[in-house]
């Protein structure tokens, strides 16, 4: 049986982002940052459950690394340092936070009082 683990899904998404950053390499930082914010926010909306925040933080960090690598390839002169990029990361890429409640809270909200199965 073929199964795709969470790590493989995250790596696949990171590869898609890396492929898309290549044509956007010389685009303005603001335009690329806005696009990355949309991508990361969408990823968080699907995967941001309590207990998964460590993996989401790792995803944010890897997206920042990919963007940094793309920005460093823009020129042969003065390379962009990580400390110069951190303010842009804080501006454009949101930090990970749990969007969905714990599963028992979702279950309690859906079934109130009596279940018809009792």
C-alpha positions, 0 to 999 in steps of 0.5 A: 500500500502506497502512503505519503507521510507528512514529511514527504508532503512538506518536502513536496510543497517546499519543492513546488515553492522552490520551482516557483521562486526561480522565475520570481527571482528578479521580481520585487521583494514585496511582490514575492513576499506577498505571494509567499505570505499567501502560500504559507497562510494557505499551508497553515490553514490546512495543517495548523492543528495543535501538536503540529506547530513544530513542523509548521515552524520548520516549514516557515524556516525552510521557506525563508531559506529558499527565498534567501537562496533565490535572493542571493542568486540575483547578483554577483556583487554584494550577497544578501545576508541572513540578518538582512533578510530576517526583517523581511521574513517577519514582515511577509511570512507569518509565524505558525500558530494553531488555527484549528482547535483540539479534536475533542473541542471540535467534537464537542461543538458538533455534538451537543447534549444527546447523540441520536445513536444512544 
